[in-house]
Amino acid sequence: TEGKTDWKHLRAALTALQENGRFLNLAISFEEKEDATGEKALLHQCQSLASSVVVPLLNPHIFIFDRDNTEVVRKVEPEGGGRFRDWGNNVYSFAIPTPDHRKQTPGVCIELYYSDAEIMRKDREGRRLFLSSEFNNKSFRHLEDKTLNCSDRNIFREPQPKIIDGDVYDETDENVALSKNTFANNIAQRVPGFEDFDFSPFRQIFEIIKEIQALSTR
């Protein structure tokens, strides 16, 4: 996956779905990295592994990308349509599909698989993630809580909603934003307040992985 938190969300979602009797035959080994790979580096890894004739792969290797960069999405999905790209040598890629509750803003990252209310959950210290849509794109002040201001102007250059996990300051100049990594860890560890998230939108991702798994074992 692109980021250091993507696999944490996927693993937490698969665990929760399997506890409810879904995808019980789906065995996945995640590349559990604590640093971000980035979309360009991940795409390069995908292309290099697919073209390697030295190491024929016995198990499918799946590269999963966000949907917020149309140029990358075009490269990691098949030109003629379809849900994933088969690169050969048991290497596959796809961009995460847009969940039903994000149809109006299809360029999603993994956090947007949760509802707005879930994204805005506060931790025990009162910190939380923010959405760019919560702020005025001229004054960068929060639309409801006027004591909050976002100092990262780059977030507002694109119309698609963005997750803000830093540079949100209150009236005492204290950063009140929660990091994406802490948010993912809270969900994975089922920290109080983060233990009842709805993982049903993630079924779309695992259905694609299940389809790839079936194709690779024919």
C-alpha positions as CSV (number, residue, x, y, z in Angstrom):
1,T,0.0,0.0,0.0
2,E,1.0,3.6,-0.5
3,G,1.0,4.9,3.1
4,K,2.1,3.5,6.4
5,T,-1.5,3.5,7.7
6,D,-3.3,1.9,4.8
7,W,-2.4,-1.7,5.7
8,K,-3.4,-1.0,9.3
9,H,-6.9,0.0,8.2
10,L,-7.1,-3.0,5.8
11,R,-6.0,-5.5,8.5
12,A,-8.4,-4.1,11.0
13,A,-11.2,-4.2,8.5
14,L,-10.5,-7.8,7.5
15,T,-10.3,-8.9,11.1
16,A,-13.7,-7.3,11.9
17,L,-15.3,-8.7,8.7
18,Q,-14.0,-12.2,9.4
19,E,-15.3,-12.0,12.9
20,N,-18.7,-11.5,11.3
21,G,-18.2,-14.6,9.0
22,R,-17.0,-12.7,5.9
23,F,-14.0,-13.6,3.8
24,L,-13.0,-16.5,6.0
25,N,-11.0,-18.2,3.3
26,L,-9.1,-15.0,2.4
27,A,-5.5,-15.3,3.7
28,I,-3.5,-12.1,3.3
29,S,0.0,-11.2,4.4
30,F,0.4,-7.4,4.7
31,E,3.6,-5.6,4.1
32,E,3.6,-3.9,7.5
33,K,5.8,-0.9,7.0
34,E,6.0,2.0,9.4
35,D,7.1,4.5,6.8
36,A,5.2,5.7,3.7
37,T,6.1,4.2,0.4
38,G,4.4,6.8,-1.8
39,E,2.4,6.2,-4.9
40,K,5.3,6.7,-7.4
41,A,7.7,4.3,-5.5
42,L,4.9,1.8,-5.1
43,L,4.1,1.9,-8.8
44,H,7.8,1.4,-9.6
45,Q,7.9,-1.6,-7.2
46,C,4.9,-3.1,-9.0
47,Q,6.4,-2.6,-12.5
48,S,9.8,-4.0,-11.5
49,L,8.4,-7.1,-9.8
50,A,6.1,-7.8,-12.8
51,S,9.0,-7.6,-15.2
52,S,11.4,-9.8,-13.2
53,V,12.1,-13.1,-14.9
54,V,14.5,-14.1,-12.2
55,V,11.9,-14.5,-9.5
56,P,8.7,-16.2,-10.7
57,L,6.1,-15.5,-8.0
58,L,4.1,-18.5,-6.7
59,N,1.6,-16.3,-4.7
60,P,-0.2,-13.2,-6.0
61,H,1.4,-9.9,-5.1
62,I,-1.2,-7.1,-5.0
63,F,-0.4,-3.4,-5.1
64,I,-3.2,-1.2,-3.7
65,F,-3.4,2.6,-4.5
66,D,-5.5,5.5,-3.4
67,R,-8.0,7.0,-5.9
68,D,-6.9,10.6,-5.5
69,N,-4.4,10.8,-8.4
70,T,-6.1,10.2,-11.7
71,E,-2.7,9.8,-13.5
72,V,-1.7,6.9,-11.2
73,V,-5.2,5.4,-11.3
74,R,-5.0,5.2,-15.1
75,K,-1.8,3.2,-14.8
76,V,-2.8,0.7,-12.1
77,E,-6.2,-0.2,-13.6
78,P,-6.8,-1.9,-17.0
79,E,-7.4,0.4,-20.0
80,G,-10.4,-1.6,-21.3
81,G,-12.2,-1.5,-17.9
82,G,-12.2,-3.9,-15.1
83,R,-11.5,-3.7,-11.4
84,F,-7.8,-4.6,-11.4
85,R,-4.8,-4.8,-13.7
86,D,-2.9,-8.1,-14.3
87,W,0.8,-7.3,-14.9
88,G,1.9,-10.9,-15.3
89,N,4.2,-12.9,-13.1
90,N,1.4,-13.0,-10.5
91,V,1.5,-9.2,-9.9
92,Y,-1.7,-7.2,-9.7
93,S,-2.8,-3.7,-8.9
94,F,-5.9,-1.6,-8.4
95,A,-7.1,1.7,-7.0
96,I,-9.5,1.4,-4.1
97,P,-13.0,1.7,-5.4
98,T,-15.2,4.6,-4.4
99,P,-17.5,3.6,-1.5
100,D,-21.2,4.3,-1.9
101,H,-21.2,7.2,0.6
102,R,-18.5,9.0,-1.3
103,K,-20.0,8.9,-4.9
104,Q,-20.1,12.7,-5.0
105,T,-16.3,12.9,-4.3
106,P,-14.8,9.8,-5.9
107,G,-11.1,10.7,-5.4
108,V,-10.8,8.8,-2.1
109,C,-8.0,7.8,0.2
110,I,-8.4,5.0,2.7
111,E,-9.7,7.2,5.6
112,L,-12.7,8.3,3.5
113,Y,-14.0,4.7,3.7
114,Y,-15.3,5.7,7.1
115,S,-18.2,8.1,7.7
116,D,-17.6,11.8,8.5
117,A,-18.7,11.2,12.0
118,E,-16.2,8.3,12.5
119,I,-13.4,10.4,11.0
120,M,-14.2,13.2,13.5
121,R,-14.1,10.9,16.6
122,K,-12.0,12.5,19.3
123,D,-9.4,10.7,21.3
124,R,-9.1,10.9,25.1
125,E,-7.0,14.1,24.7
126,G,-9.7,15.8,22.5
127,R,-7.7,15.5,19.3
128,R,-9.2,14.3,16.0
129,L,-8.8,14.2,12.3
130,F,-10.4,17.1,10.3
131,L,-11.8,17.3,6.8
132,S,-10.9,20.1,4.5
133,S,-14.6,20.7,3.9
134,E,-14.9,21.9,7.6
135,F,-12.9,25.0,6.8
136,N,-13.4,28.2,4.9
137,N,-11.1,28.0,1.8
138,K,-10.3,31.7,2.0
139,S,-9.8,32.4,5.7
140,F,-8.9,28.8,6.5
141,R,-11.0,29.2,9.7
142,H,-13.3,26.4,10.8
143,L,-16.8,26.9,9.7
144,E,-18.4,26.1,13.1
145,D,-15.7,26.5,15.7
146,K,-14.2,29.9,14.9
147,T,-11.4,29.3,17.4
148,L,-9.8,26.8,15.0
149,N,-7.6,27.6,12.1
150,C,-5.8,25.4,9.6
151,S,-2.3,26.8,8.6
152,D,-1.7,24.3,5.8
153,R,-2.9,26.2,2.8
154,N,-2.0,23.5,0.3
155,I,-4.8,21.3,1.5
156,F,-7.4,23.7,-0.1
157,R,-5.9,23.7,-3.6
158,E,-8.1,20.8,-4.7
159,P,-11.9,20.5,-4.7
160,Q,-11.8,16.9,-3.4
161,P,-12.1,16.6,0.4
162,K,-8.8,16.0,2.1
163,I,-8.0,14.5,5.5
164,I,-6.2,17.0,7.7
165,D,-4.0,15.4,10.4
166,G,-1.9,18.4,11.5
167,D,-1.6,22.2,11.6
168,V,-5.0,22.8,13.1
169,Y,-4.6,25.3,15.9
170,D,-6.9,26.5,18.6
171,E,-7.0,29.9,20.4
172,T,-4.0,29.0,22.5
173,D,-1.9,28.0,19.4
174,E,-2.2,24.4,20.4
175,N,-2.3,21.8,17.5
176,V,-5.5,19.9,18.1
177,A,-5.3,17.6,15.1
178,L,-4.8,13.8,15.5
179,S,-2.2,12.1,13.3
180,K,-3.4,9.6,10.7
181,N,-1.1,7.0,12.3
182,T,-2.6,7.4,15.7
183,F,-6.1,7.3,14.2
184,A,-5.2,4.0,12.5
185,N,-3.7,2.6,15.6
186,N,-6.7,3.5,17.7
187,I,-9.0,1.7,15.3
188,A,-6.7,-1.4,15.0
189,Q,-6.3,-1.6,18.8
190,R,-10.0,-0.8,19.4
191,V,-9.2,2.0,21.8
192,P,-12.4,3.1,23.6
193,G,-14.2,5.5,21.3
194,F,-12.8,3.8,18.2
195,E,-14.0,0.2,18.8
196,D,-17.3,0.3,16.9
197,F,-16.4,1.5,13.4
198,D,-18.4,0.3,10.4
199,F,-16.1,-1.7,8.1
200,S,-18.8,-2.7,5.6
201,P,-17.5,-0.3,2.9
202,F,-14.2,-2.2,2.9
203,R,-15.9,-5.3,1.5
204,Q,-15.5,-3.8,-2.0
205,I,-11.7,-4.0,-1.6
206,F,-11.7,-7.5,-0.3
207,E,-14.0,-8.7,-3.1
208,I,-11.4,-7.5,-5.6
209,I,-8.6,-9.3,-3.7
210,K,-10.8,-12.4,-3.5
211,E,-11.3,-12.2,-7.3
212,I,-7.5,-11.9,-7.8
213,Q,-6.9,-14.8,-5.5
214,A,-9.3,-17.0,-7.5
215,L,-7.7,-16.0,-10.8
216,S,-4.2,-16.7,-9.7
217,T,-5.0,-20.2,-8.5
218,R,-6.6,-21.4,-11.7
